[in-house]
């Protein structure tokens, strides 16, 4: 897809930290998306913010060993300092929102946003990532931005992050 092989390391001008850089375990399997994502689903990890690299490894282990996923469930994760980490990456079906994975990208903010607001750096990182996704044909230009609770019975992505989604939608339309 536009010069990027699904599942391969992402650079995009160093906007995304590739899997290799955070020592991701190889996935057991991966399924390529059939077309660009129509929906972007926002999550939170619901974990306290800590060292991003160790938290990524913990999340991947939890997803693969405890939940039986083939890999970390999210396509991307964003830390409080605005770093974007490749999970499954562009063009790979995630395991983040049952019955909605085939046509969506799952992006998790690292932290618990029932307790606090996401940082402005993390919010800006999301906007940049989505801009890249649209530019490179991984996400439809008129995609729908939803919180995980919009498609499942859950508190995710937390009260504070969910309340920000309308503002983020407006900012995306004005880019």
C-alpha positions as CSV (number, residue, x, y, z in Angstrom):
1,X,0.0,0.0,0.0
2,X,1.7,3.2,-1.1
3,X,5.3,2.0,-0.6
4,X,4.7,0.4,2.8
5,X,4.4,-3.3,3.2
6,X,1.7,-4.1,5.9
7,X,3.4,-5.3,9.1
8,X,6.8,-4.1,8.2
9,X,8.6,-1.4,10.3
10,X,7.2,2.1,10.0
11,X,9.4,5.1,9.8
12,X,7.4,8.0,8.3
13,X,10.0,10.5,9.2
14,X,10.5,9.0,12.6
15,X,6.9,9.9,13.5
16,X,6.4,6.3,14.8
17,X,8.7,4.1,16.9
18,X,8.9,0.8,15.1
19,X,8.3,-2.6,16.8
20,X,11.9,-3.5,16.6
21,X,12.8,-0.4,18.7
22,X,10.6,-1.6,21.6
23,X,11.7,-5.2,21.3
24,X,8.2,-6.5,20.2
25,X,7.8,-10.3,20.1
26,X,7.0,-11.5,16.6
27,X,3.3,-12.1,16.0
28,X,2.0,-15.6,15.7
29,X,0.0,-14.6,12.7
30,X,-1.2,-11.4,10.9
31,X,-4.0,-10.6,8.6
32,X,-3.8,-7.8,6.1
33,X,-6.7,-5.4,5.8
34,X,-8.5,-5.5,2.5
35,X,-8.9,-1.8,2.2
36,X,-8.1,1.5,4.0
37,X,-9.7,1.8,7.5
38,X,-13.1,3.4,7.6
39,X,-13.0,3.9,11.3
40,X,-10.4,4.8,13.9
41,X,-11.3,3.5,17.4
42,X,-9.6,5.2,20.4
43,X,-8.7,3.3,23.5
44,X,-6.8,3.7,26.7
45,X,-4.6,1.1,28.2
46,X,-6.2,1.7,31.6
47,X,-2.7,1.3,33.2
48,X,-0.9,3.9,35.2
49,X,1.6,5.8,33.1
50,X,5.1,4.5,33.4
51,X,8.2,3.7,31.3
52,X,6.7,3.3,27.8
53,X,8.9,0.5,26.5
54,X,8.3,-1.8,29.5
55,X,4.6,-1.0,29.4
56,X,4.5,-2.0,25.7
57,X,6.1,-5.3,26.4
58,X,3.7,-5.9,29.3
59,X,0.7,-5.1,27.2
60,X,1.9,-7.3,24.3
61,X,2.6,-10.2,26.8
62,X,-0.9,-9.7,28.4
63,X,-2.6,-9.7,25.0
64,X,-0.8,-12.7,23.6
65,X,-0.5,-14.9,26.7
66,X,-3.6,-14.0,28.8
67,X,-6.1,-13.1,26.0
68,X,-4.8,-15.5,23.3
69,X,-4.3,-12.7,20.7
70,X,-1.7,-13.3,17.9
71,X,0.0,-10.0,18.8
72,X,-0.6,-6.8,20.7
73,X,-4.2,-5.8,20.0
74,X,-3.7,-2.2,19.0
75,X,-2.4,-0.8,15.7
76,X,-0.6,2.0,17.5
77,X,-0.1,3.3,21.1
78,X,0.6,6.8,22.2
79,X,2.5,7.7,25.3
80,X,2.0,10.8,27.5
81,X,5.1,12.4,26.0
82,X,3.7,12.2,22.5
83,X,5.7,9.2,21.3
84,X,3.8,7.0,18.9
85,X,4.6,3.3,19.0
86,X,3.8,0.8,16.3
87,X,1.6,-2.1,17.5
88,X,0.3,-4.1,14.6
89,X,0.9,-1.0,12.4
90,X,-0.9,0.1,9.2
91,X,-2.7,-2.3,7.1
92,X,-2.9,-5.1,9.6
93,X,-6.2,-6.2,11.2
94,X,-6.1,-5.5,15.0
95,X,-7.7,-7.2,18.0
96,X,-9.0,-4.2,19.8
97,X,-12.8,-3.9,19.2
98,X,-14.6,-7.2,18.7
99,X,-16.6,-7.3,15.5
100,X,-15.1,-3.9,14.4
101,X,-11.5,-4.9,13.7
102,X,-11.7,-5.7,10.0
103,X,-12.3,-2.1,8.9
104,X,-10.7,-0.1,11.7
105,X,-7.5,1.1,13.2
106,X,-7.2,0.8,17.0
107,X,-5.1,3.5,18.7
108,X,-4.5,3.3,22.5
109,X,-3.5,6.2,24.6
110,X,-1.1,4.8,27.3
111,X,-2.6,5.6,30.8
112,X,-5.9,5.6,32.6
113,X,-8.1,8.5,31.4
114,X,-10.8,7.9,33.9
115,X,-8.4,9.6,36.2
116,X,-6.8,12.3,34.2
117,X,-6.7,14.2,30.9
118,X,-4.4,13.0,28.1
119,X,-1.5,15.3,27.6
120,X,-1.5,17.9,24.8
121,X,1.6,16.1,23.4
122,X,-0.4,12.9,23.1
123,X,-3.4,14.6,21.5
124,X,-1.1,16.3,18.9
125,X,0.6,12.9,18.2
126,X,-2.8,11.4,17.4
127,X,-3.6,14.2,15.0
128,X,-0.2,13.8,13.3
129,X,-0.6,10.0,13.1
130,X,-4.0,10.2,11.5
131,X,-2.8,12.8,9.0
132,X,0.0,10.4,8.0
133,X,-2.5,7.5,7.8
134,X,-4.8,9.5,5.4
135,X,-1.9,10.8,3.3
136,X,-0.5,7.3,2.8
137,X,-3.8,5.7,2.0
138,X,-4.1,3.6,5.2
139,X,-7.2,5.4,6.4
140,X,-10.1,6.8,4.4
141,X,-10.1,10.7,4.3
142,X,-13.6,10.7,5.7
143,X,-13.0,8.2,8.4
144,X,-15.1,8.0,11.6
145,X,-13.4,8.7,14.9
146,X,-15.0,6.7,17.7
147,X,-14.2,5.7,21.3
148,X,-14.2,2.1,22.2
149,X,-17.3,2.6,24.2
150,X,-19.1,3.6,21.0
151,X,-18.8,0.0,19.7
152,X,-18.7,-2.1,22.9
153,X,-19.9,-2.1,26.4
154,X,-16.9,-0.7,28.2
155,X,-15.7,2.5,29.9
156,X,-12.8,2.7,27.5
157,X,-11.2,5.1,26.5
158,X,-12.0,6.7,29.9
159,X,-14.2,9.7,30.8
160,X,-11.6,12.4,30.1
161,X,-10.3,11.0,26.8
162,X,-13.9,10.2,25.6
163,X,-14.9,13.8,26.4
164,X,-12.1,15.1,24.2
165,X,-13.2,13.2,21.1
166,X,-15.5,15.9,19.7
167,X,-12.7,18.5,20.0
168,X,-10.3,16.1,18.3
169,X,-12.9,15.5,15.5
170,X,-13.1,19.2,15.0
171,X,-9.3,19.6,14.8
172,X,-9.1,16.8,12.3
173,X,-11.7,18.5,10.0
174,X,-9.7,21.7,10.2
175,X,-6.3,20.2,9.3
